[in-house]
Each structure stands twice: as C-alpha cells, then as structure tokens.
Amino acid sequence: MNKRTKDIVGELLKADKTVTISDLAVRFKVSERTIRNDLNSINDWLGKIISA
C-alpha cells in the first residue's frame, strides 16, 4: 500500500462519524475516482490477509 492508502485506513479507523468518498477526496486533494481506486486496493489487500 502507498502512503495515501495507509492514511485513508487511518482516517477510517479514527472516524467517529460516517466518512464519505467525497470527504476523503477533499481531505486528500484527489478525485473521488482516485479514492474509489484506493479503497479497492485496500479491499484487495485485506482480502489477501484474511485468506492467508
């Protein structure tokens, strides 16, 4: 995972309310599509860990 995806995981873990893709896009100054791609990467990574 790259730094931004790690930072996204951190944001999600510390959030005390719902975090939207739009919120993350603004926070990281990237497009919503980029955030979706990052979330897909995180999901793939977690899937590998769970199936290991």
C-alpha distance matrix in Angstrom:
0.0 3.8 6.7 8.1 6.0 6.5 9.9 10.6 10.3 12.6 14.9 15.3 16.1 18.6 20.2 23.8 24.4 23.0 20.2 20.5 18.3 20.9 20.4 16.7 17.5 20.2 18.3 15.6 18.2 16.7 18.2 18.2 17.1 13.9 13.3 14.3 11.9 8.9 10.7 11.2 7.7 7.5 10.9 10.4 8.0 10.8 13.4 12.6 12.9 16.0 17.6 17.2
3.8 0.0 3.8 5.6 5.5 6.4 8.7 10.1 11.0 12.6 14.5 15.8 16.9 18.8 20.3 24.0 24.5 23.2 20.1 20.3 17.9 19.9 19.3 15.5 15.9 18.2 16.3 13.1 15.6 14.4 16.5 17.1 16.4 12.7 12.6 14.4 12.1 9.1 11.8 12.9 9.7 10.0 13.6 13.5 11.5 14.2 16.9 16.3 16.6 19.7 21.4 20.9
6.7 3.8 0.0 3.8 5.5 5.1 6.1 8.6 10.0 10.5 12.2 14.3 15.4 16.6 18.2 22.0 22.8 21.9 18.8 19.3 17.4 18.9 17.7 14.1 14.8 16.4 13.9 11.1 13.9 13.6 16.3 17.1 17.2 13.6 12.9 15.5 13.9 10.6 13.0 15.0 12.3 11.7 15.5 16.1 14.0 16.0 19.1 18.9 18.6 21.5 23.7 23.2
8.1 5.6 3.8 0.0 3.8 5.4 4.9 6.1 8.7 9.6 10.3 12.2 14.1 15.3 16.2 19.9 20.2 19.0 15.6 15.9 13.7 15.2 14.1 10.4 11.0 12.9 10.7 7.7 10.7 10.2 12.8 13.4 13.9 10.4 9.3 12.3 11.4 8.0 10.5 13.0 11.1 10.6 14.3 15.5 14.1 15.8 18.9 19.3 19.3 21.8 24.1 24.2
6.0 5.5 5.5 3.8 0.0 3.8 5.4 5.0 6.3 8.7 9.8 10.6 12.4 14.4 15.3 19.0 19.2 17.8 14.7 15.0 12.9 15.2 14.5 10.8 12.0 14.5 12.5 10.2 13.2 12.1 13.8 13.5 13.5 10.3 8.6 10.6 9.6 5.8 7.5 9.9 7.9 6.9 10.6 11.9 10.6 12.1 15.1 15.7 15.8 18.1 20.4 20.8
6.5 6.4 5.1 5.4 3.8 0.0 3.8 5.4 5.2 6.3 8.8 10.0 10.7 12.6 14.4 18.1 19.0 18.2 15.5 16.7 15.4 17.6 16.1 12.6 14.5 16.4 13.7 11.9 15.4 15.0 17.1 16.8 17.1 14.0 12.1 14.1 13.3 9.5 10.4 12.8 10.6 8.5 12.1 13.5 11.2 12.1 15.6 16.0 15.1 17.6 20.2 20.1
9.9 8.7 6.1 4.9 5.4 3.8 0.0 3.8 5.4 4.9 6.2 8.7 9.8 10.6 12.2 15.9 16.9 16.4 13.5 14.8 13.8 15.5 13.5 10.1 12.3 13.5 10.5 9.1 12.8 13.2 15.7 15.6 16.7 13.7 11.5 14.2 14.2 10.5 11.4 14.5 13.0 11.0 14.4 16.3 14.5 15.1 18.6 19.4 18.5 20.6 23.5 23.6
10.6 10.1 8.6 6.1 5.0 5.4 3.8 0.0 3.8 5.3 5.0 6.2 8.6 10.0 10.5 14.2 14.5 13.4 10.3 11.4 10.4 12.5 10.9 7.5 10.1 12.0 9.5 8.6 12.2 12.1 13.7 12.8 14.1 11.7 8.7 11.1 11.7 8.3 8.3 11.8 11.2 9.0 11.9 14.5 13.4 13.6 16.9 18.3 17.8 19.4 22.2 23.0
10.3 11.0 10.0 8.7 6.3 5.2 5.4 3.8 0.0 3.8 5.5 5.1 6.1 8.7 10.0 13.5 14.3 13.5 11.3 13.0 12.6 15.3 13.6 10.7 13.6 15.5 13.0 12.4 16.0 15.7 17.1 15.8 16.7 14.5 11.4 12.9 13.4 9.9 8.9 12.0 11.1 8.0 10.5 13.2 11.6 11.0 14.5 16.0 14.9 16.3 19.4 20.1
12.6 12.6 10.5 9.6 8.7 6.3 4.9 5.3 3.8 0.0 3.8 5.4 5.1 6.2 8.5 12.1 13.7 13.9 11.9 14.3 14.5 16.5 14.0 11.5 14.6 15.7 12.5 12.5 16.3 16.9 18.8 17.8 19.3 17.0 13.9 16.0 16.6 13.1 12.4 15.7 14.7 11.7 14.3 16.8 14.9 14.2 17.9 19.1 17.5 18.9 22.3 22.6
14.9 14.5 12.2 10.3 9.8 8.8 6.2 5.0 5.5 3.8 0.0 3.8 5.5 5.4 6.0 9.8 10.8 10.8 8.6 11.1 11.7 13.3 10.5 8.5 12.0 12.7 9.7 10.6 14.2 15.1 16.8 15.6 17.8 15.8 12.5 14.8 16.2 13.0 12.2 15.9 15.6 12.9 15.2 18.2 17.0 16.2 19.6 21.4 20.1 21.2 24.6 25.3
15.3 15.8 14.3 12.2 10.6 10.0 8.7 6.2 5.1 5.4 3.8 0.0 3.8 5.6 5.2 8.7 9.2 8.7 7.1 9.8 10.9 13.3 11.0 9.4 13.0 14.4 12.1 13.0 16.4 16.6 17.6 15.7 17.5 16.1 12.5 13.8 15.6 12.7 10.8 14.3 14.6 11.6 13.0 16.4 15.5 14.2 17.3 19.5 18.3 18.8 22.2 23.4
16.1 16.9 15.4 14.1 12.4 10.7 9.8 8.6 6.1 5.1 5.5 3.8 0.0 3.8 5.7 8.5 10.4 10.9 10.3 13.4 14.7 17.0 14.5 13.0 16.6 17.7 15.0 15.9 19.5 20.0 21.2 19.4 21.1 19.5 15.9 17.1 18.5 15.4 13.5 16.6 16.5 13.0 14.4 17.5 16.0 14.2 17.5 19.4 17.5 18.0 21.6 22.4
18.6 18.8 16.6 15.3 14.4 12.6 10.6 10.0 8.7 6.2 5.4 5.6 3.8 0.0 3.8 6.4 9.1 10.8 10.3 13.9 15.6 17.2 14.1 13.1 16.8 17.1 14.2 15.7 19.2 20.4 21.9 20.4 22.6 21.0 17.5 19.2 20.9 17.7 16.2 19.6 19.5 16.3 17.9 21.1 19.5 17.9 21.3 23.1 21.2 21.7 25.4 26.1
20.2 20.3 18.2 16.2 15.3 14.4 12.2 10.5 10.0 8.5 6.0 5.2 5.7 3.8 0.0 3.8 5.5 7.2 7.1 10.8 13.2 14.5 11.5 11.4 15.2 15.3 12.9 15.1 18.3 19.3 20.4 18.5 21.1 20.0 16.4 17.9 20.2 17.5 15.7 19.2 19.8 16.8 18.0 21.5 20.7 19.0 22.0 24.4 22.8 23.0 26.6 27.7
23.8 24.0 22.0 19.9 19.0 18.1 15.9 14.2 13.5 12.1 9.8 8.7 8.5 6.4 3.8 0.0 3.8 7.1 8.7 12.5 15.5 16.5 13.5 14.3 18.0 17.8 15.8 18.4 21.3 22.4 23.2 21.1 23.9 23.2 19.5 20.8 23.3 20.9 18.8 22.1 23.1 20.0 20.8 24.4 23.7 21.6 24.5 27.0 25.3 25.0 28.7 30.0
24.4 24.5 22.8 20.2 19.2 19.0 16.9 14.5 14.3 13.7 10.8 9.2 10.4 9.1 5.5 3.8 0.0 3.8 6.3 9.7 13.1 14.0 11.4 12.9 16.3 16.2 15.0 17.8 20.3 21.1 21.4 19.0 21.8 21.7 18.1 19.0 22.0 20.1 17.8 21.0 22.6 19.8 20.3 24.0 23.9 22.0 24.5 27.3 26.1 25.7 29.1 30.8
23.0 23.2 21.9 19.0 17.8 18.2 16.4 13.4 13.5 13.9 10.8 8.7 10.9 10.8 7.2 7.1 3.8 0.0 3.8 6.4 10.0 11.3 9.5 11.0 14.2 14.7 14.1 16.6 18.8 19.1 18.8 16.0 18.7 19.0 15.4 15.9 19.1 17.6 15.1 18.2 20.1 17.8 17.9 21.7 22.0 20.3 22.5 25.5 24.8 24.3 27.4 29.5
20.2 20.1 18.8 15.6 14.7 15.5 13.5 10.3 11.3 11.9 8.6 7.1 10.3 10.3 7.1 8.7 6.3 3.8 0.0 3.8 6.8 8.2 6.2 7.2 10.5 11.3 10.7 12.9 15.1 15.3 15.2 12.7 15.5 15.5 11.9 12.9 16.0 14.5 12.4 15.8 17.6 15.5 16.2 19.8 20.2 19.0 21.4 24.2 23.7 23.7 26.8 28.6
20.5 20.3 19.3 15.9 15.0 16.7 14.8 11.4 13.0 14.3 11.1 9.8 13.4 13.9 10.8 12.5 9.7 6.4 3.8 0.0 3.8 5.2 5.0 6.4 8.6 10.0 10.6 12.4 13.9 13.5 12.6 9.7 12.6 13.3 10.0 10.6 14.1 13.4 11.5 14.6 16.8 15.5 16.0 19.5 20.4 19.7 21.6 24.5 24.6 24.7 27.4 29.5
18.3 17.9 17.4 13.7 12.9 15.4 13.8 10.4 12.6 14.5 11.7 10.9 14.7 15.6 13.2 15.5 13.1 10.0 6.8 3.8 0.0 3.8 5.4 5.1 6.1 8.7 9.8 10.5 11.7 10.5 9.2 6.1 8.8 9.6 6.5 7.2 10.8 10.4 9.2 12.1 14.4 13.8 14.5 17.6 18.7 18.7 20.5 23.1 23.7 24.1 26.5 28.5
20.9 19.9 18.9 15.2 15.2 17.6 15.5 12.5 15.3 16.5 13.3 13.3 17.0 17.2 14.5 16.5 14.0 11.3 8.2 5.2 3.8 0.0 3.8 5.4 5.0 6.3 8.6 10.0 10.2 9.6 8.3 6.1 9.7 10.7 8.5 10.0 13.2 13.1 12.6 15.5 17.5 17.2 18.2 21.1 22.2 22.3 24.2 26.7 27.3 27.8 30.2 32.1
20.4 19.3 17.7 14.1 14.5 16.1 13.5 10.9 13.6 14.0 10.5 11.0 14.5 14.1 11.5 13.5 11.4 9.5 6.2 5.0 5.4 3.8 0.0 3.8 5.5 5.3 6.1 8.7 9.8 10.5 10.5 9.0 12.6 12.5 9.8 12.0 15.0 13.9 13.3 16.7 18.2 17.2 18.6 21.8 22.2 22.1 24.5 26.9 26.9 27.6 30.3 32.0
16.7 15.5 14.1 10.4 10.8 12.6 10.1 7.5 10.7 11.5 8.5 9.4 13.0 13.1 11.4 14.3 12.9 11.0 7.2 6.4 5.1 5.4 3.8 0.0 3.8 5.4 4.9 6.0 8.1 8.3 9.0 7.8 10.8 9.9 6.9 9.8 12.1 10.5 10.5 14.0 15.0 14.0 16.0 18.8 19.1 19.3 21.8 23.9 24.0 25.0 27.7 29.1
17.5 15.9 14.8 11.0 12.0 14.5 12.3 10.1 13.6 14.6 12.0 13.0 16.6 16.8 15.2 18.0 16.3 14.2 10.5 8.6 6.1 5.0 5.5 3.8 0.0 3.8 5.5 5.4 5.6 5.0 5.5 5.3 8.6 7.8 6.2 9.3 11.4 10.7 11.5 14.5 15.6 15.5 17.5 19.9 20.5 21.3 23.5 25.5 26.0 27.2 29.6 31.0
20.2 18.2 16.4 12.9 14.5 16.4 13.5 12.0 15.5 15.7 12.7 14.4 17.7 17.1 15.3 17.8 16.2 14.7 11.3 10.0 8.7 6.3 5.3 5.4 3.8 0.0 3.8 5.6 5.0 6.8 8.0 8.5 12.0 11.3 9.9 13.1 15.2 14.2 15.0 18.2 19.1 18.8 20.9 23.4 23.7 24.3 26.8 28.7 29.0 30.2 32.8 34.1
18.3 16.3 13.9 10.7 12.5 13.7 10.5 9.5 13.0 12.5 9.7 12.1 15.0 14.2 12.9 15.8 15.0 14.1 10.7 10.6 9.8 8.6 6.1 4.9 5.5 3.8 0.0 3.8 5.7 8.1 10.3 10.8 13.9 12.3 10.4 13.9 15.6 13.7 14.6 18.1 18.4 17.5 20.0 22.6 22.3 22.8 25.7 27.3 27.2 28.6 31.4 32.3
15.6 13.1 11.1 7.7 10.2 11.9 9.1 8.6 12.4 12.5 10.6 13.0 15.9 15.7 15.1 18.4 17.8 16.6 12.9 12.4 10.5 10.0 8.7 6.0 5.4 5.6 3.8 0.0 3.8 5.6 8.7 10.0 12.2 9.8 8.7 12.5 13.4 11.4 13.1 16.3 16.1 15.7 18.6 20.7 20.3 21.4 24.2 25.5 25.6 27.4 29.9 30.7
18.2 15.6 13.9 10.7 13.2 15.4 12.8 12.2 16.0 16.3 14.2 16.4 19.5 19.2 18.3 21.3 20.3 18.8 15.1 13.9 11.7 10.2 9.8 8.1 5.6 5.0 5.7 3.8 0.0 3.8 7.0 9.4 11.7 9.9 9.9 13.5 14.4 13.3 15.3 18.1 18.2 18.5 21.2 23.0 23.0 24.4 26.9 28.2 28.7 30.5 32.8 33.7
16.7 14.4 13.6 10.2 12.1 15.0 13.2 12.1 15.7 16.9 15.1 16.6 20.0 20.4 19.3 22.4 21.1 19.1 15.3 13.5 10.5 9.6 10.5 8.3 5.0 6.8 8.1 5.6 3.8 0.0 3.8 6.7 8.2 6.3 7.2 10.5 11.1 10.7 13.0 15.3 15.6 16.5 18.9 20.5 21.0 22.6 24.7 26.1 27.0 28.7 30.7 31.8
18.2 16.5 16.3 12.8 13.8 17.1 15.7 13.7 17.1 18.8 16.8 17.6 21.2 21.9 20.4 23.2 21.4 18.8 15.2 12.6 9.2 8.3 10.5 9.0 5.5 8.0 10.3 8.7 7.0 3.8 0.0 3.8 5.3 5.2 6.6 8.8 9.9 10.8 12.6 14.4 15.5 16.7 18.5 20.1 21.3 22.8 24.5 26.1 27.4 28.8 30.6 32.0
18.2 17.1 17.1 13.4 13.5 16.8 15.6 12.8 15.8 17.8 15.6 15.7 19.4 20.4 18.5 21.1 19.0 16.0 12.7 9.7 6.1 6.1 9.0 7.8 5.3 8.5 10.8 10.0 9.4 6.7 3.8 0.0 3.8 5.4 5.0 6.2 8.6 9.7 10.4 12.3 14.2 15.1 16.3 18.3 19.8 20.8 22.3 24.5 25.7 26.7 28.5 30.3
17.1 16.4 17.2 13.9 13.5 17.1 16.7 14.1 16.7 19.3 17.8 17.5 21.1 22.6 21.1 23.9 21.8 18.7 15.5 12.6 8.8 9.7 12.6 10.8 8.6 12.0 13.9 12.2 11.7 8.2 5.3 3.8 0.0 3.8 5.4 5.0 6.2 8.6 9.8 10.5 12.4 14.2 15.1 16.5 18.4 19.9 20.9 22.8 24.5 25.6 27.0 28.8
13.9 12.7 13.6 10.4 10.3 14.0 13.7 11.7 14.5 17.0 15.8 16.1 19.5 21.0 20.0 23.2 21.7 19.0 15.5 13.3 9.6 10.7 12.5 9.9 7.8 11.3 12.3 9.8 9.9 6.3 5.2 5.4 3.8 0.0 3.8 5.4 5.0 6.1 8.6 9.8 10.5 12.3 14.1 15.3 16.5 18.3 19.8 21.3 22.8 24.3 25.8 27.2
13.3 12.6 12.9 9.3 8.6 12.1 11.5 8.7 11.4 13.9 12.5 12.5 15.9 17.5 16.4 19.5 18.1 15.4 11.9 10.0 6.5 8.5 9.8 6.9 6.2 9.9 10.4 8.7 9.9 7.2 6.6 5.0 5.4 3.8 0.0 3.8 5.4 4.9 6.1 8.5 9.7 10.4 12.1 14.1 15.1 16.3 18.1 20.0 21.0 22.3 24.2 25.7
14.3 14.4 15.5 12.3 10.6 14.1 14.2 11.1 12.9 16.0 14.8 13.8 17.1 19.2 17.9 20.8 19.0 15.9 12.9 10.6 7.2 10.0 12.0 9.8 9.3 13.1 13.9 12.5 13.5 10.5 8.8 6.2 5.0 5.4 3.8 0.0 3.8 5.4 5.0 6.2 8.6 9.8 10.4 12.3 14.2 15.2 16.3 18.5 20.0 20.8 22.4 24.4
11.9 12.1 13.9 11.4 9.6 13.3 14.2 11.7 13.4 16.6 16.2 15.6 18.5 20.9 20.2 23.3 22.0 19.1 16.0 14.1 10.8 13.2 15.0 12.1 11.4 15.2 15.6 13.4 14.4 11.1 9.9 8.6 6.2 5.0 5.4 3.8 0.0 3.8 5.4 5.1 6.3 8.7 9.8 10.5 12.4 14.3 15.2 16.7 18.6 20.0 21.2 22.8
8.9 9.1 10.6 8.0 5.8 9.5 10.5 8.3 9.9 13.1 13.0 12.7 15.4 17.7 17.5 20.9 20.1 17.6 14.5 13.4 10.4 13.1 13.9 10.5 10.7 14.2 13.7 11.4 13.3 10.7 10.8 9.7 8.6 6.1 4.9 5.4 3.8 0.0 3.8 5.4 5.0 6.2 8.6 9.8 10.5 12.3 14.1 15.5 16.7 18.4 20.1 21.3
10.7 11.8 13.0 10.5 7.5 10.4 11.4 8.3 8.9 12.4 12.2 10.8 13.5 16.2 15.7 18.8 17.8 15.1 12.4 11.5 9.2 12.6 13.3 10.5 11.5 15.0 14.6 13.1 15.3 13.0 12.6 10.4 9.8 8.6 6.1 5.0 5.4 3.8 0.0 3.8 5.3 5.0 6.1 8.6 9.7 10.4 12.1 14.3 15.3 16.3 18.3 20.0
11.2 12.9 15.0 13.0 9.9 12.8 14.5 11.8 12.0 15.7 15.9 14.3 16.6 19.6 19.2 22.1 21.0 18.2 15.8 14.6 12.1 15.5 16.7 14.0 14.5 18.2 18.1 16.3 18.1 15.3 14.4 12.3 10.5 9.8 8.5 6.2 5.1 5.4 3.8 0.0 3.8 5.4 5.0 6.1 8.6 9.8 10.4 12.4 14.4 15.2 16.5 18.4
7.7 9.7 12.3 11.1 7.9 10.6 13.0 11.2 11.1 14.7 15.6 14.6 16.5 19.5 19.8 23.1 22.6 20.1 17.6 16.8 14.4 17.5 18.2 15.0 15.6 19.1 18.4 16.1 18.2 15.6 15.5 14.2 12.4 10.5 9.7 8.6 6.3 5.0 5.3 3.8 0.0 3.8 5.4 5.1 6.1 8.6 9.8 10.8 12.6 14.3 15.5 16.7
7.5 10.0 11.7 10.6 6.9 8.5 11.0 9.0 8.0 11.7 12.9 11.6 13.0 16.3 16.8 20.0 19.8 17.8 15.5 15.5 13.8 17.2 17.2 14.0 15.5 18.8 17.5 15.7 18.5 16.5 16.7 15.1 14.2 12.3 10.4 9.8 8.7 6.2 5.0 5.4 3.8 0.0 3.8 5.5 5.1 6.1 8.5 10.0 10.7 12.3 14.3 15.5
10.9 13.6 15.5 14.3 10.6 12.1 14.4 11.9 10.5 14.3 15.2 13.0 14.4 17.9 18.0 20.8 20.3 17.9 16.2 16.0 14.5 18.2 18.6 16.0 17.5 20.9 20.0 18.6 21.2 18.9 18.5 16.3 15.1 14.1 12.1 10.4 9.8 8.6 6.1 5.0 5.4 3.8 0.0 3.8 5.4 5.1 6.1 8.7 10.0 10.5 12.2 14.2
10.4 13.5 16.1 15.5 11.9 13.5 16.3 14.5 13.2 16.8 18.2 16.4 17.5 21.1 21.5 24.4 24.0 21.7 19.8 19.5 17.6 21.1 21.8 18.8 19.9 23.4 22.6 20.7 23.0 20.5 20.1 18.3 16.5 15.3 14.1 12.3 10.5 9.8 8.6 6.1 5.1 5.5 3.8 0.0 3.8 5.5 5.0 6.4 8.8 10.0 10.7 12.4
8.0 11.5 14.0 14.1 10.6 11.2 14.5 13.4 11.6 14.9 17.0 15.5 16.0 19.5 20.7 23.7 23.9 22.0 20.2 20.4 18.7 22.2 22.2 19.1 20.5 23.7 22.3 20.3 23.0 21.0 21.3 19.8 18.4 16.5 15.1 14.2 12.4 10.5 9.7 8.6 6.1 5.1 5.4 3.8 0.0 3.8 5.4 5.2 6.5 8.8 10.2 10.8
10.8 14.2 16.0 15.8 12.1 12.1 15.1 13.6 11.0 14.2 16.2 14.2 14.2 17.9 19.0 21.6 22.0 20.3 19.0 19.7 18.7 22.3 22.1 19.3 21.3 24.3 22.8 21.4 24.4 22.6 22.8 20.8 19.9 18.3 16.3 15.2 14.3 12.3 10.4 9.8 8.6 6.1 5.1 5.5 3.8 0.0 3.8 5.4 5.1 6.2 8.6 9.9
13.4 16.9 19.1 18.9 15.1 15.6 18.6 16.9 14.5 17.9 19.6 17.3 17.5 21.3 22.0 24.5 24.5 22.5 21.4 21.6 20.5 24.2 24.5 21.8 23.5 26.8 25.7 24.2 26.9 24.7 24.5 22.3 20.9 19.8 18.1 16.3 15.2 14.1 12.1 10.4 9.8 8.5 6.1 5.0 5.4 3.8 0.0 3.8 5.4 5.2 6.2 8.5
12.6 16.3 18.9 19.3 15.7 16.0 19.4 18.3 16.0 19.1 21.4 19.5 19.4 23.1 24.4 27.0 27.3 25.5 24.2 24.5 23.1 26.7 26.9 23.9 25.5 28.7 27.3 25.5 28.2 26.1 26.1 24.5 22.8 21.3 20.0 18.5 16.7 15.5 14.3 12.4 10.8 10.0 8.7 6.4 5.2 5.4 3.8 0.0 3.8 5.5 5.3 6.1
12.9 16.6 18.6 19.3 15.8 15.1 18.5 17.8 14.9 17.5 20.1 18.3 17.5 21.2 22.8 25.3 26.1 24.8 23.7 24.6 23.7 27.3 26.9 24.0 26.0 29.0 27.2 25.6 28.7 27.0 27.4 25.7 24.5 22.8 21.0 20.0 18.6 16.7 15.3 14.4 12.6 10.7 10.0 8.8 6.5 5.1 5.4 3.8 0.0 3.8 5.6 5.2
16.0 19.7 21.5 21.8 18.1 17.6 20.6 19.4 16.3 18.9 21.2 18.8 18.0 21.7 23.0 25.0 25.7 24.3 23.7 24.7 24.1 27.8 27.6 25.0 27.2 30.2 28.6 27.4 30.5 28.7 28.8 26.7 25.6 24.3 22.3 20.8 20.0 18.4 16.3 15.2 14.3 12.3 10.5 10.0 8.8 6.2 5.2 5.5 3.8 0.0 3.8 5.5
17.6 21.4 23.7 24.1 20.4 20.2 23.5 22.2 19.4 22.3 24.6 22.2 21.6 25.4 26.6 28.7 29.1 27.4 26.8 27.4 26.5 30.2 30.3 27.7 29.6 32.8 31.4 29.9 32.8 30.7 30.6 28.5 27.0 25.8 24.2 22.4 21.2 20.1 18.3 16.5 15.5 14.3 12.2 10.7 10.2 8.6 6.2 5.3 5.6 3.8 0.0 3.8
17.2 20.9 23.2 24.2 20.8 20.1 23.6 23.0 20.1 22.6 25.3 23.4 22.4 26.1 27.7 30.0 30.8 29.5 28.6 29.5 28.5 32.1 32.0 29.1 31.0 34.1 32.3 30.7 33.7 31.8 32.0 30.3 28.8 27.2 25.7 24.4 22.8 21.3 20.0 18.4 16.7 15.5 14.2 12.4 10.8 9.9 8.5 6.1 5.2 5.5 3.8 0.0
